[in-house]
Amino acid sequence: MTIQNAINFIRQGQQDDDLRRKLVKAETHQARQEILDKNDLIFTPEEFEEGYSLTLFKCQHQEDADALMAFRMWWIMLYRSPDPGVTSP
């Protein structure tokens, strides 16, 4: 697990419609993790945030920063979505 993997995920995730589609269609956290593992994109939530911050810092245009922020929100919502059949306390 590395920050570089998180940065790679951010870059690939912003460009690769197929990867995003697979992650959205995955029904469980485990299924999403398997997709990431297959693509050598293993990272922790903390590493994602660090990679996001580093990537945001390098943005030269507002449009790039906006797209990056939108991607982060998409990932957070997907990552935090509960598995089917799991109810919140």
Biopython code that builds the backbone (N, CA, C, O; Angstrom):
import numpy as np
from Bio.PDB.StructureBuilder import StructureBuilder

atoms = [
    (1, "MET", "N", (0.845, -1.176, 0.000)),
    (1, "MET", "CA", (0.000, 0.000, 0.000)),
    (1, "MET", "C", (0.887, 1.234, 0.000)),
    (1, "MET", "O", (1.794, 1.378, 0.820)),
    (2, "THR", "N", (0.601, 2.108, -0.933)),
    (2, "THR", "CA", (1.427, 3.307, -1.010)),
    (2, "THR", "C", (0.608, 4.508, -1.449)),
    (2, "THR", "O", (-0.480, 4.384, -2.012)),
    (3, "ILE", "N", (1.164, 5.655, -1.175)),
    (3, "ILE", "CA", (0.565, 6.899, -1.654)),
    (3, "ILE", "C", (0.611, 6.922, -3.176)),
    (3, "ILE", "O", (-0.314, 7.419, -3.818)),
    (4, "GLN", "N", (1.684, 6.385, -3.758)),
    (4, "GLN", "CA", (1.777, 6.362, -5.223)),
    (4, "GLN", "C", (0.642, 5.540, -5.830)),
    (4, "GLN", "O", (0.115, 5.903, -6.882)),
    (5, "ASN", "N", (0.259, 4.437, -5.182)),
    (5, "ASN", "CA", (-0.888, 3.661, -5.672)),
    (5, "ASN", "C", (-2.151, 4.508, -5.648)),
    (5, "ASN", "O", (-2.964, 4.435, -6.570)),
    (6, "ALA", "N", (-2.322, 5.299, -4.619)),
    (6, "ALA", "CA", (-3.489, 6.174, -4.525)),
    (6, "ALA", "C", (-3.452, 7.222, -5.633)),
    (6, "ALA", "O", (-4.478, 7.506, -6.252)),
    (7, "ILE", "N", (-2.295, 7.789, -5.885)),
    (7, "ILE", "CA", (-2.163, 8.770, -6.965)),
    (7, "ILE", "C", (-2.463, 8.111, -8.312)),
    (7, "ILE", "O", (-3.146, 8.690, -9.157)),
    (8, "ASN", "N", (-1.951, 6.906, -8.499)),
    (8, "ASN", "CA", (-2.233, 6.172, -9.740)),
    (8, "ASN", "C", (-3.732, 5.925, -9.889)),
    (8, "ASN", "O", (-4.280, 6.055, -10.984)),
    (9, "PHE", "N", (-4.387, 5.573, -8.799)),
    (9, "PHE", "CA", (-5.833, 5.362, -8.829)),
    (9, "PHE", "C", (-6.561, 6.649, -9.212)),
    (9, "PHE", "O", (-7.478, 6.626, -10.033)),
    (10, "ILE", "N", (-6.160, 7.744, -8.630)),
    (10, "ILE", "CA", (-6.801, 9.027, -8.933)),
    (10, "ILE", "C", (-6.649, 9.347, -10.412)),
    (10, "ILE", "O", (-7.618, 9.725, -11.071)),
    (11, "ARG", "N", (-5.452, 9.200, -10.930)),
    (11, "ARG", "CA", (-5.212, 9.483, -12.354)),
    (11, "ARG", "C", (-6.022, 8.542, -13.238)),
    (11, "ARG", "O", (-6.727, 8.973, -14.151)),
    (12, "GLN", "N", (-5.906, 7.255, -12.950)),
    (12, "GLN", "CA", (-6.601, 6.264, -13.771)),
    (12, "GLN", "C", (-8.110, 6.405, -13.622)),
    (12, "GLN", "O", (-8.847, 6.326, -14.605)),
    (13, "GLY", "N", (-8.562, 6.612, -12.404)),
    (13, "GLY", "CA", (-9.993, 6.734, -12.155)),
    (13, "GLY", "C", (-10.630, 7.918, -12.838)),
    (13, "GLY", "O", (-11.801, 7.865, -13.216)),
    (14, "GLN", "N", (-9.877, 8.984, -13.001)),
    (14, "GLN", "CA", (-10.414, 10.155, -13.685)),
    (14, "GLN", "C", (-10.509, 9.940, -15.197)),
    (14, "GLN", "O", (-11.321, 10.583, -15.862)),
    (15, "GLN", "N", (-9.699, 9.056, -15.735)),
    (15, "GLN", "CA", (-9.650, 8.842, -17.183)),
    (15, "GLN", "C", (-10.362, 7.583, -17.657)),
    (15, "GLN", "O", (-10.840, 7.535, -18.791)),
    (16, "ASP", "N", (-10.440, 6.573, -16.814)),
    (16, "ASP", "CA", (-10.879, 5.243, -17.231)),
    (16, "ASP", "C", (-12.353, 5.006, -16.871)),
    (16, "ASP", "O", (-12.679, 4.642, -15.741)),
    (17, "ASP", "N", (-13.227, 5.219, -17.850)),
    (17, "ASP", "CA", (-14.664, 5.010, -17.626)),
    (17, "ASP", "C", (-14.965, 3.569, -17.230)),
    (17, "ASP", "O", (-15.841, 3.320, -16.402)),
    (18, "ASP", "N", (-14.241, 2.622, -17.821)),
    (18, "ASP", "CA", (-14.481, 1.208, -17.537)),
    (18, "ASP", "C", (-14.172, 0.879, -16.082)),
    (18, "ASP", "O", (-14.928, 0.150, -15.439)),
    (19, "LEU", "N", (-13.079, 1.404, -15.562)),
    (19, "LEU", "CA", (-12.728, 1.173, -14.165)),
    (19, "LEU", "C", (-13.803, 1.743, -13.249)),
    (19, "LEU", "O", (-14.241, 1.073, -12.314)),
    (20, "ARG", "N", (-14.225, 2.962, -13.508)),
    (20, "ARG", "CA", (-15.277, 3.569, -12.672)),
    (20, "ARG", "C", (-16.569, 2.767, -12.748)),
    (20, "ARG", "O", (-17.230, 2.548, -11.733)),
    (21, "ARG", "N", (-16.922, 2.334, -13.938)),
    (21, "ARG", "CA", (-18.145, 1.548, -14.112)),
    (21, "ARG", "C", (-18.074, 0.237, -13.307)),
    (21, "ARG", "O", (-19.040, -0.144, -12.646)),
    (22, "LYS", "N", (-16.935, -0.439, -13.370)),
    (22, "LYS", "CA", (-16.757, -1.683, -12.608)),
    (22, "LYS", "C", (-16.868, -1.428, -11.107)),
    (22, "LYS", "O", (-17.500, -2.202, -10.388)),
    (23, "LEU", "N", (-16.260, -0.354, -10.643)),
    (23, "LEU", "CA", (-16.313, -0.045, -9.212)),
    (23, "LEU", "C", (-17.745, 0.268, -8.773)),
    (23, "LEU", "O", (-18.161, -0.141, -7.689)),
    (24, "VAL", "N", (-18.493, 0.981, -9.593)),
    (24, "VAL", "CA", (-19.878, 1.309, -9.252)),
    (24, "VAL", "C", (-20.746, 0.050, -9.251)),
    (24, "VAL", "O", (-21.615, -0.109, -8.394)),
    (25, "LYS", "N", (-20.509, -0.834, -10.204)),
    (25, "LYS", "CA", (-21.322, -2.048, -10.309)),
    (25, "LYS", "C", (-20.992, -3.079, -9.226)),
    (25, "LYS", "O", (-21.816, -3.942, -8.923)),
    (26, "ALA", "N", (-19.808, -2.995, -8.651)),
    (26, "ALA", "CA", (-19.423, -3.931, -7.590)),
    (26, "ALA", "C", (-20.390, -3.766, -6.420)),
    (26, "ALA", "O", (-20.636, -2.652, -5.958)),
    (27, "GLU", "N", (-20.925, -4.868, -5.955)),
    (27, "GLU", "CA", (-21.980, -4.796, -4.944)),
    (27, "GLU", "C", (-21.477, -4.718, -3.512)),
    (27, "GLU", "O", (-22.230, -4.351, -2.610)),
    (28, "THR", "N", (-20.233, -5.053, -3.297)),
    (28, "THR", "CA", (-19.707, -5.054, -1.930)),
    (28, "THR", "C", (-18.345, -4.361, -1.877)),
    (28, "THR", "O", (-17.686, -4.158, -2.897)),
    (29, "HIS", "N", (-17.953, -4.010, -0.669)),
    (29, "HIS", "CA", (-16.623, -3.431, -0.472)),
    (29, "HIS", "C", (-15.557, -4.426, -0.931)),
    (29, "HIS", "O", (-14.565, -4.043, -1.552)),
    (30, "GLN", "N", (-15.773, -5.701, -0.621)),
    (30, "GLN", "CA", (-14.812, -6.739, -1.011)),
    (30, "GLN", "C", (-14.662, -6.805, -2.527)),
    (30, "GLN", "O", (-13.546, -6.934, -3.030)),
    (31, "ALA", "N", (-15.763, -6.718, -3.255)),
    (31, "ALA", "CA", (-15.714, -6.764, -4.718)),
    (31, "ALA", "C", (-14.962, -5.548, -5.269)),
    (31, "ALA", "O", (-14.178, -5.679, -6.209)),
    (32, "ARG", "N", (-15.199, -4.371, -4.688)),
    (32, "ARG", "CA", (-14.471, -3.178, -5.119)),
    (32, "ARG", "C", (-12.981, -3.335, -4.839)),
    (32, "ARG", "O", (-12.144, -2.973, -5.665)),
    (33, "GLN", "N", (-12.657, -3.880, -3.665)),
    (33, "GLN", "CA", (-11.246, -4.063, -3.312)),
    (33, "GLN", "C", (-10.576, -5.040, -4.275)),
    (33, "GLN", "O", (-9.416, -4.845, -4.639)),
    (34, "GLU", "N", (-11.278, -6.072, -4.686)),
    (34, "GLU", "CA", (-10.716, -7.038, -5.632)),
    (34, "GLU", "C", (-10.414, -6.379, -6.982)),
    (34, "GLU", "O", (-9.407, -6.694, -7.616)),
    (35, "ILE", "N", (-11.276, -5.476, -7.413)),
    (35, "ILE", "CA", (-11.037, -4.736, -8.658)),
    (35, "ILE", "C", (-9.778, -3.893, -8.526)),
    (35, "ILE", "O", (-8.937, -3.879, -9.425)),
    (36, "LEU", "N", (-9.650, -3.192, -7.407)),
    (36, "LEU", "CA", (-8.460, -2.375, -7.179)),
    (36, "LEU", "C", (-7.211, -3.247, -7.098)),
    (36, "LEU", "O", (-6.173, -2.908, -7.666)),
    (37, "ASP", "N", (-7.316, -4.379, -6.385)),
    (37, "ASP", "CA", (-6.173, -5.286, -6.251)),
    (37, "ASP", "C", (-5.706, -5.781, -7.617)),
    (37, "ASP", "O", (-4.505, -5.840, -7.883)),
    (38, "LYS", "N", (-6.661, -6.138, -8.486)),
    (38, "LYS", "CA", (-6.334, -6.634, -9.826)),
    (38, "LYS", "C", (-5.565, -5.602, -10.636)),
    (38, "LYS", "O", (-4.759, -5.950, -11.498)),
    (39, "ASN", "N", (-5.817, -4.350, -10.356)),
    (39, "ASN", "CA", (-5.171, -3.255, -11.081)),
    (39, "ASN", "C", (-3.967, -2.687, -10.333)),
    (39, "ASN", "O", (-3.473, -1.609, -10.664)),
    (40, "ASP", "N", (-3.499, -3.419, -9.325)),
    (40, "ASP", "CA", (-2.361, -2.977, -8.507)),
    (40, "ASP", "C", (-2.586, -1.588, -7.923)),
    (40, "ASP", "O", (-1.676, -0.759, -7.898)),
    (41, "LEU", "N", (-3.805, -1.344, -7.456)),
    (41, "LEU", "CA", (-4.181, -0.064, -6.865)),
    (41, "LEU", "C", (-4.571, -0.275, -5.407)),
    (41, "LEU", "O", (-5.718, -0.057, -5.016)),
    (42, "ILE", "N", (-3.600, -0.700, -4.616)),
    (42, "ILE", "CA", (-3.831, -1.016, -3.215)),
    (42, "ILE", "C", (-3.387, 0.179, -2.373)),
    (42, "ILE", "O", (-2.223, 0.578, -2.408)),
    (43, "PHE", "N", (-4.332, 0.745, -1.615)),
    (43, "PHE", "CA", (-4.036, 1.911, -0.789)),
    (43, "PHE", "C", (-5.056, 1.982, 0.340)),
    (43, "PHE", "O", (-6.140, 1.404, 0.257)),
    (44, "THR", "N", (-4.691, 2.693, 1.383)),
    (44, "THR", "CA", (-5.587, 2.905, 2.516)),
    (44, "THR", "C", (-6.345, 4.218, 2.309)),
    (44, "THR", "O", (-5.968, 5.020, 1.454)),
    (45, "PRO", "N", (-7.404, 4.441, 3.081)),
    (45, "PRO", "CA", (-8.089, 5.732, 2.996)),
    (45, "PRO", "C", (-7.145, 6.907, 3.297)),
    (45, "PRO", "O", (-7.256, 7.969, 2.684)),
    (46, "GLU", "N", (-6.239, 6.715, 4.224)),
    (46, "GLU", "CA", (-5.292, 7.775, 4.562)),
    (46, "GLU", "C", (-4.353, 8.059, 3.392)),
    (46, "GLU", "O", (-4.049, 9.213, 3.093)),
    (47, "GLU", "N", (-3.901, 6.995, 2.738)),
    (47, "GLU", "CA", (-3.035, 7.167, 1.571)),
    (47, "GLU", "C", (-3.789, 7.843, 0.428)),
    (47, "GLU", "O", (-3.214, 8.643, -0.311)),
    (48, "PHE", "N", (-5.076, 7.522, 0.282)),
    (48, "PHE", "CA", (-5.885, 8.200, -0.735)),
    (48, "PHE", "C", (-5.908, 9.700, -0.465)),
    (48, "PHE", "O", (-5.687, 10.501, -1.373)),
    (49, "GLU", "N", (-6.173, 10.078, 0.775)),
    (49, "GLU", "CA", (-6.247, 11.497, 1.116)),
    (49, "GLU", "C", (-4.913, 12.207, 0.885)),
    (49, "GLU", "O", (-4.884, 13.339, 0.403)),
    (50, "GLU", "N", (-3.816, 11.542, 1.229)),
    (50, "GLU", "CA", (-2.493, 12.122, 0.997)),
    (50, "GLU", "C", (-2.233, 12.260, -0.498)),
    (50, "GLU", "O", (-1.738, 13.292, -0.951)),
    (51, "GLY", "N", (-2.563, 11.229, -1.261)),
    (51, "GLY", "CA", (-2.399, 11.288, -2.712)),
    (51, "GLY", "C", (-3.272, 12.365, -3.332)),
    (51, "GLY", "O", (-2.850, 13.068, -4.250)),
    (52, "TYR", "N", (-4.484, 12.489, -2.827)),
    (52, "TYR", "CA", (-5.400, 13.528, -3.296)),
    (52, "TYR", "C", (-4.797, 14.916, -3.032)),
    (52, "TYR", "O", (-4.779, 15.766, -3.922)),
    (53, "SER", "N", (-4.313, 15.137, -1.826)),
    (53, "SER", "CA", (-3.728, 16.438, -1.472)),
    (53, "SER", "C", (-2.533, 16.771, -2.360)),
    (53, "SER", "O", (-2.401, 17.900, -2.832)),
    (54, "LEU", "N", (-1.668, 15.793, -2.584)),
    (54, "LEU", "CA", (-0.497, 16.015, -3.436)),
    (54, "LEU", "C", (-0.914, 16.325, -4.872)),
    (54, "LEU", "O", (-0.342, 17.204, -5.517)),
    (55, "THR", "N", (-1.911, 15.599, -5.364)),
    (55, "THR", "CA", (-2.388, 15.812, -6.725)),
    (55, "THR", "C", (-3.058, 17.180, -6.852)),
    (55, "THR", "O", (-2.855, 17.887, -7.839)),
    (56, "LEU", "N", (-3.850, 17.544, -5.857)),
    (56, "LEU", "CA", (-4.522, 18.845, -5.877)),
    (56, "LEU", "C", (-3.501, 19.979, -5.870)),
    (56, "LEU", "O", (-3.664, 20.981, -6.566)),
    (57, "PHE", "N", (-2.456, 19.808, -5.082)),
    (57, "PHE", "CA", (-1.399, 20.827, -4.997)),
    (57, "PHE", "C", (-0.754, 21.080, -6.359)),
    (57, "PHE", "O", (-0.327, 22.197, -6.652)),
    (58, "LYS", "N", (-0.685, 20.034, -7.190)),
    (58, "LYS", "CA", (-0.030, 20.145, -8.487)),
    (58, "LYS", "C", (-0.946, 20.683, -9.583)),
    (58, "LYS", "O", (-0.478, 20.956, -10.688)),
    (59, "CYS", "N", (-2.230, 20.841, -9.305)),
    (59, "CYS", "CA", (-3.159, 21.340, -10.323)),
    (59, "CYS", "C", (-2.799, 22.765, -10.710)),
    (59, "CYS", "O", (-2.593, 23.627, -9.855)),
    (60, "GLN", "N", (-2.727, 22.992, -12.001)),
    (60, "GLN", "CA", (-2.382, 24.320, -12.496)),
    (60, "GLN", "C", (-3.606, 25.110, -12.938)),
    (60, "GLN", "O", (-3.539, 26.331, -13.077)),
    (61, "HIS", "N", (-4.717, 24.425, -13.159)),
    (61, "HIS", "CA", (-5.925, 25.082, -13.647)),
    (61, "HIS", "C", (-7.100, 24.764, -12.729)),
    (61, "HIS", "O", (-7.205, 23.660, -12.195)),
    (62, "GLN", "N", (-7.964, 25.725, -12.557)),
    (62, "GLN", "CA", (-9.137, 25.543, -11.705)),
    (62, "GLN", "C", (-9.994, 24.376, -12.174)),
    (62, "GLN", "O", (-10.535, 23.635, -11.353)),
    (63, "GLU", "N", (-10.122, 24.205, -13.483)),
    (63, "GLU", "CA", (-10.936, 23.107, -14.019)),
    (63, "GLU", "C", (-10.381, 21.750, -13.591)),
    (63, "GLU", "O", (-11.142, 20.834, -13.279)),
    (64, "ASP", "N", (-9.061, 21.626, -13.578)),
    (64, "ASP", "CA", (-8.434, 20.377, -13.139)),
    (64, "ASP", "C", (-8.697, 20.135, -11.658)),
    (64, "ASP", "O", (-8.985, 19.011, -11.244)),
    (65, "ALA", "N", (-8.598, 21.184, -10.874)),
    (65, "ALA", "CA", (-8.860, 21.064, -9.433)),
    (65, "ALA", "C", (-10.317, 20.703, -9.183)),
    (65, "ALA", "O", (-10.612, 19.876, -8.320)),
    (66, "ASP", "N", (-11.231, 21.315, -9.931)),
    (66, "ASP", "CA", (-12.654, 21.000, -9.776)),
    (66, "ASP", "C", (-12.937, 19.542, -10.119)),
    (66, "ASP", "O", (-13.684, 18.863, -9.415)),
    (67, "ALA", "N", (-12.335, 19.069, -11.207)),
    (67, "ALA", "CA", (-12.528, 17.669, -11.609)),
    (67, "ALA", "C", (-11.968, 16.721, -10.549)),
    (67, "ALA", "O", (-12.567, 15.687, -10.254)),
    (68, "LEU", "N", (-10.832, 17.076, -9.987)),
    (68, "LEU", "CA", (-10.216, 16.256, -8.944)),
    (68, "LEU", "C", (-11.100, 16.225, -7.692)),
    (68, "LEU", "O", (-11.291, 15.170, -7.087)),
    (69, "MET", "N", (-11.631, 17.378, -7.315)),
    (69, "MET", "CA", (-12.506, 17.426, -6.138)),
    (69, "MET", "C", (-13.775, 16.606, -6.366)),
    (69, "MET", "O", (-14.251, 15.932, -5.453)),
    (70, "ALA", "N", (-14.318, 16.660, -7.571)),
    (70, "ALA", "CA", (-15.510, 15.876, -7.902)),
    (70, "ALA", "C", (-15.195, 14.381, -7.844)),
    (70, "ALA", "O", (-16.004, 13.592, -7.355)),
    (71, "PHE", "N", (-14.019, 13.992, -8.344)),
    (71, "PHE", "CA", (-13.623, 12.581, -8.285)),
    (71, "PHE", "C", (-13.493, 12.119, -6.838)),
    (71, "PHE", "O", (-13.936, 11.027, -6.485)),
    (72, "ARG", "N", (-12.887, 12.950, -6.011)),
    (72, "ARG", "CA", (-12.739, 12.599, -4.588)),
    (72, "ARG", "C", (-14.105, 12.381, -3.943)),
    (72, "ARG", "O", (-14.295, 11.410, -3.211)),
    (73, "MET", "N", (-15.050, 13.268, -4.206)),
    (73, "MET", "CA", (-16.386, 13.111, -3.627)),
    (73, "MET", "C", (-17.052, 11.825, -4.124)),
    (73, "MET", "O", (-17.700, 11.118, -3.352)),
    (74, "TRP", "N", (-16.888, 11.525, -5.416)),
    (74, "TRP", "CA", (-17.436, 10.285, -5.971)),
    (74, "TRP", "C", (-16.846, 9.086, -5.235)),
    (74, "TRP", "O", (-17.579, 8.185, -4.827)),
    (75, "TRP", "N", (-15.530, 9.073, -5.065)),
    (75, "TRP", "CA", (-14.875, 7.940, -4.411)),
    (75, "TRP", "C", (-15.312, 7.815, -2.950)),
    (75, "TRP", "O", (-15.594, 6.712, -2.482)),
    (76, "ILE", "N", (-15.370, 8.909, -2.243)),
    (76, "ILE", "CA", (-15.771, 8.867, -0.837)),
    (76, "ILE", "C", (-17.193, 8.313, -0.707)),
    (76, "ILE", "O", (-17.452, 7.462, 0.144)),
    (77, "MET", "N", (-18.099, 8.789, -1.538)),
    (77, "MET", "CA", (-19.475, 8.302, -1.473)),
    (77, "MET", "C", (-19.543, 6.815, -1.809)),
    (77, "MET", "O", (-20.281, 6.068, -1.166)),
    (78, "LEU", "N", (-18.784, 6.382, -2.806)),
    (78, "LEU", "CA", (-18.776, 4.976, -3.177)),
    (78, "LEU", "C", (-18.132, 4.136, -2.079)),
    (78, "LEU", "O", (-18.652, 3.080, -1.717)),
    (79, "TYR", "N", (-17.012, 4.598, -1.553)),
    (79, "TYR", "CA", (-16.281, 3.868, -0.522)),
    (79, "TYR", "C", (-17.112, 3.707, 0.749)),
    (79, "TYR", "O", (-17.052, 2.672, 1.411)),
    (80, "ARG", "N", (-17.877, 4.726, 1.079)),
    (80, "ARG", "CA", (-18.662, 4.699, 2.315)),
    (80, "ARG", "C", (-20.033, 4.061, 2.145)),
    (80, "ARG", "O", (-20.746, 3.859, 3.128)),
    (81, "SER", "N", (-20.412, 3.741, 0.913)),
    (81, "SER", "CA", (-21.737, 3.161, 0.715)),
    (81, "SER", "C", (-21.780, 1.774, 1.352)),
    (81, "SER", "O", (-20.841, 0.989, 1.220)),
    (82, "PRO", "N", (-22.884, 1.483, 2.046)),
    (82, "PRO", "CA", (-22.973, 0.196, 2.732)),
    (82, "PRO", "C", (-23.193, -0.943, 1.755)),
    (82, "PRO", "O", (-23.774, -0.760, 0.685)),
    (83, "ASP", "N", (-22.723, -2.111, 2.133)),
    (83, "ASP", "CA", (-22.996, -3.311, 1.350)),
    (83, "ASP", "C", (-24.497, -3.582, 1.403)),
    (83, "ASP", "O", (-25.144, -3.248, 2.396)),
    (84, "PRO", "N", (-25.068, -4.189, 0.344)),
    (84, "PRO", "CA", (-26.499, -4.516, 0.361)),
    (84, "PRO", "C", (-26.825, -5.415, 1.562)),
    (84, "PRO", "O", (-26.065, -6.320, 1.906)),
    (85, "GLY", "N", (-27.940, -5.147, 2.169)),
    (85, "GLY", "CA", (-28.367, -5.963, 3.301)),
    (85, "GLY", "C", (-27.805, -5.534, 4.637)),
    (85, "GLY", "O", (-28.192, -6.072, 5.674)),
    (86, "VAL", "N", (-26.896, -4.572, 4.629)),
    (86, "VAL", "CA", (-26.287, -4.085, 5.863)),
    (86, "VAL", "C", (-27.046, -2.818, 6.274)),
    (86, "VAL", "O", (-27.176, -1.877, 5.492)),
    (87, "THR", "N", (-27.533, -2.813, 7.491)),
    (87, "THR", "CA", (-28.250, -1.639, 7.970)),
    (87, "THR", "C", (-27.390, -0.873, 8.962)),
    (87, "THR", "O", (-26.582, -1.451, 9.688)),
    (88, "SER", "N", (-27.578, 0.415, 8.977)),
    (88, "SER", "CA", (-26.836, 1.265, 9.917)),
    (88, "SER", "C", (-27.467, 1.174, 11.295)),
    (88, "SER", "O", (-28.673, 0.960, 11.411)),
    (89, "PRO", "N", (-26.666, 1.334, 12.338)),
    (89, "PRO", "CA", (-27.225, 1.264, 13.699)),
    (89, "PRO", "C", (-28.102, 2.460, 14.003)),
    (89, "PRO", "O", (-28.649, 2.561, 15.101)),
]
sb = StructureBuilder()
sb.init_structure("model")
sb.init_model(0)
sb.init_chain("A")
sb.init_seg("    ")
for serial, (resi, resn, name, xyz) in enumerate(atoms, 1):
    if name == "N":
        sb.init_residue(resn, " ", resi, " ")
    sb.init_atom(name, np.array(xyz, "f"), 0.0, 1.0, " ", f" {name:<3s}", serial, name[0])
structure = sb.get_structure()
